[in-house]
Amino acid sequence: MKSRDGLGAALLITPDKDWQAKWNTAPETTPHFDQTREVRPGGALFILTFVSNVKVDPASGMTDITCDFAVVRPDGTDSVRQQDLPCLKIRPGDPGNVYLSNASMTYTDDPGDPRGVWQVTVTVKDHVRNISIPLHSSFVVH
């Protein structure tokens, strides 16, 4: 978890295939996600981003958060590079809550994928505050 100018952002890599069901619970329930930094042959990982203490645009009453995703193979080549994905464009009930970003990614190990350490970078950009928060993690493909 990182924060800047009040905005909080976190990057989570989980093996939980049921991550959506875990998230979509009653507000008084705190979901628990397993974390991992490795995937076995044929396995899958889910890359999730969370934001908290969002700020709304006074004119629209909406948040305006986008994300840049990069997943880099062990040989340094891009597996994924996407910019300005819509992460959170909502009228929040409570800006202080933790929100799951709309931009998530799934990594599924294919037999031809290179083995080794894969790098993940997600840059969360809050256009209302005009700030960005870079988040970094990695996982090992066995």
Protein Blocks (a to p, Z undefined) as FASTA:
>chain_A
ZZeehiacdddddfbfklmmmmmpcfklccdddddfbdcehiacddddddehiacdfklo
pacdddddddddfkopafbdcehiafbdcddfblmbccddfbdcdddddfklccdjdddd
dddddfklopacddddddddZZ
